[in-house]
Amino acid sequence: MINEKIGDLKTLILEHPLFPKLKDKAILAGWIGGLILIASLCWFLTQPVRNSFLQRAVNRVLEQSGDSRRLEAHFSPGNFSGARTGVYFTVTDSGRGSENLPRTKTAFIFTFIANGGFFPCAAIMGPDGKVEEFIALNSHGKKFLEGGSPGILKLYARRIEGPRL
């Protein structure tokens, strides 16, 4: 009796005119969901490799500009509660204060948005978590940081410092 009702329900559903359309849409949604899942897994599983490439690129820029600072290691601060908009690295500065051991600070590498353009930037942070300086990592950024509005720089400094307080 129950088997007959289930069989009648199956034939009712399979013979319904909307079934082929819903089936096609479900297959399409499954493909899209699968592609998004694969892309997100690739994004998160390749994070260490991407951080390594970023570290090498920033160190190359710092070396070419004559700066003695170098990015050392990627880390995720424990007291970070804000939205992730960049990557934190430790910075070793061996050129300043040669009588002392190399000083270690924190650098936040992010993309700066100004005047309709994007450029990579590094914010060097002191031990207290305050932004001490911005370092532009390309020529467009250098031009903006030299002649840009100090209000915009303060805004970015507050955004970077905010989650860490």
C-alpha positions as CSV (number, residue, x, y, z in Angstrom):
1,M,0.0,0.0,0.0
2,I,2.7,2.4,0.9
3,N,4.8,1.3,-2.0
4,E,1.9,2.0,-4.3
5,K,1.6,5.5,-3.0
6,I,5.3,6.1,-3.3
7,G,5.2,4.7,-6.9
8,D,2.3,7.0,-7.8
9,L,4.1,10.0,-6.3
10,K,7.3,9.2,-8.3
11,T,5.3,9.0,-11.6
12,L,3.4,12.2,-10.7
13,I,6.7,14.0,-10.2
14,L,8.6,12.6,-13.1
15,E,5.7,13.2,-15.5
16,H,5.1,16.8,-14.3
17,P,6.0,19.3,-17.1
18,L,8.3,21.4,-14.9
19,F,10.5,18.4,-14.0
20,P,12.9,18.7,-17.0
21,K,13.3,22.4,-16.5
22,L,14.0,22.0,-12.8
23,K,16.4,19.2,-13.5
24,D,18.4,21.2,-16.0
25,K,18.6,24.2,-13.6
26,A,19.7,21.9,-10.7
27,I,22.5,20.5,-12.9
28,L,23.6,24.0,-13.8
29,A,23.5,25.1,-10.2
30,G,25.5,22.1,-9.2
31,W,28.2,22.9,-11.8
32,I,28.4,26.5,-10.6
33,G,28.5,25.5,-7.0
34,G,31.2,22.9,-7.8
35,L,33.3,25.5,-9.6
36,I,33.0,28.0,-6.8
37,L,34.0,25.2,-4.3
38,I,37.0,24.3,-6.3
39,A,38.1,27.9,-6.7
40,S,37.7,28.7,-3.0
41,L,39.7,25.5,-2.1
42,C,42.5,26.5,-4.4
43,W,42.4,30.1,-3.1
44,F,42.8,29.0,0.6
45,L,45.1,26.1,0.0
46,T,47.6,28.2,-2.0
47,Q,47.8,31.0,0.6
48,P,51.3,30.0,1.8
49,V,52.6,30.0,-1.8
50,R,51.0,33.4,-2.6
51,N,52.5,34.8,0.6
52,S,55.9,33.6,-0.4
53,F,55.7,35.2,-3.8
54,L,54.5,38.5,-2.2
55,Q,57.4,38.4,0.3
56,R,59.9,37.9,-2.5
57,A,58.4,40.7,-4.6
58,V,58.3,43.2,-1.8
59,N,61.9,42.3,-0.7
60,R,63.0,42.9,-4.3
61,V,61.4,46.3,-4.4
62,L,62.9,47.3,-1.0
63,E,66.3,46.1,-2.2
64,Q,66.1,48.1,-5.5
65,S,65.0,51.2,-3.6
66,G,68.1,51.0,-1.3
67,D,66.0,50.2,1.8
68,S,67.7,48.0,4.4
69,R,64.5,46.5,5.7
70,R,63.4,43.0,4.6
71,L,60.2,41.0,5.1
72,E,61.0,37.9,7.2
73,A,57.9,35.8,8.0
74,H,54.2,35.9,7.4
75,F,52.0,35.7,10.5
76,S,48.4,36.1,11.5
77,P,48.0,38.3,14.6
78,G,45.8,36.7,17.3
79,N,44.0,39.8,18.3
80,F,42.9,40.5,14.7
81,S,39.1,40.9,14.6
82,G,38.5,43.0,11.5
83,A,38.1,42.1,7.9
84,R,41.2,40.8,6.2
85,T,42.4,43.3,3.7
86,G,46.1,42.5,3.5
87,V,48.9,40.3,4.8
88,Y,51.1,40.8,8.0
89,F,54.8,40.2,7.9
90,T,57.6,40.7,10.4
91,V,60.2,43.2,9.2
92,T,63.9,43.1,10.1
93,D,65.8,46.3,9.8
94,S,69.5,45.6,10.0
95,G,70.8,48.8,8.5
96,R,69.7,51.2,11.2
97,G,71.4,51.2,14.5
98,S,74.3,48.9,13.7
99,E,75.4,49.0,17.3
100,N,72.2,47.1,18.3
101,L,70.8,43.9,17.2
102,P,68.4,44.1,14.2
103,R,65.1,45.6,15.2
104,T,62.0,43.7,14.3
105,K,58.7,45.4,13.4
106,T,55.5,44.5,11.7
107,A,54.5,45.3,8.1
108,F,51.0,45.2,6.7
109,I,51.1,44.7,2.9
110,F,47.8,45.9,1.2
111,T,46.5,47.6,-1.9
112,F,46.0,51.3,-1.6
113,I,43.2,52.9,-3.6
114,A,43.6,56.5,-4.5
115,N,42.8,58.8,-7.4
116,G,41.0,56.0,-9.2
117,G,44.0,53.7,-9.1
118,F,45.3,50.8,-7.2
119,F,48.8,50.4,-6.0
120,P,50.6,48.1,-3.5
121,C,51.7,49.6,-0.3
122,A,53.4,48.6,2.9
123,A,52.5,50.1,6.3
124,I,55.3,49.8,8.8
125,M,53.9,49.4,12.3
126,G,55.7,49.9,15.6
127,P,55.6,47.7,18.6
128,D,52.5,49.5,19.9
129,G,50.5,48.7,16.8
130,K,50.6,52.3,15.4
131,V,51.4,52.9,11.7
132,E,54.8,54.7,11.6
133,E,55.1,55.1,7.8
134,F,53.8,54.0,4.5
135,I,56.1,52.6,1.8
136,A,54.9,52.7,-1.8
137,L,55.8,49.6,-3.7
138,N,55.6,51.1,-7.2
139,S,56.2,54.5,-8.9
140,H,52.5,55.5,-9.0
141,G,52.2,54.9,-5.3
142,K,55.4,56.9,-4.6
143,K,54.0,59.9,-6.5
144,F,50.7,59.7,-4.6
145,L,52.4,59.4,-1.2
146,E,54.7,62.3,-1.9
147,G,51.9,64.6,-3.0
148,G,48.7,63.0,-1.7
149,S,46.4,64.2,1.0
150,P,47.5,63.5,4.6
151,G,43.8,62.9,5.5
152,I,43.6,59.9,3.3
153,L,46.8,58.5,4.8
154,K,45.4,59.0,8.3
155,L,42.2,57.3,7.2
156,Y,44.2,54.2,6.0
157,A,46.3,54.3,9.2
158,R,43.2,54.2,11.3
159,R,41.8,51.3,9.3
160,I,45.0,49.3,9.7
161,E,45.4,50.1,13.4
162,G,41.7,49.7,14.3
163,P,41.4,45.9,14.3
164,R,44.6,45.4,16.2
165,L,43.7,47.6,19.2
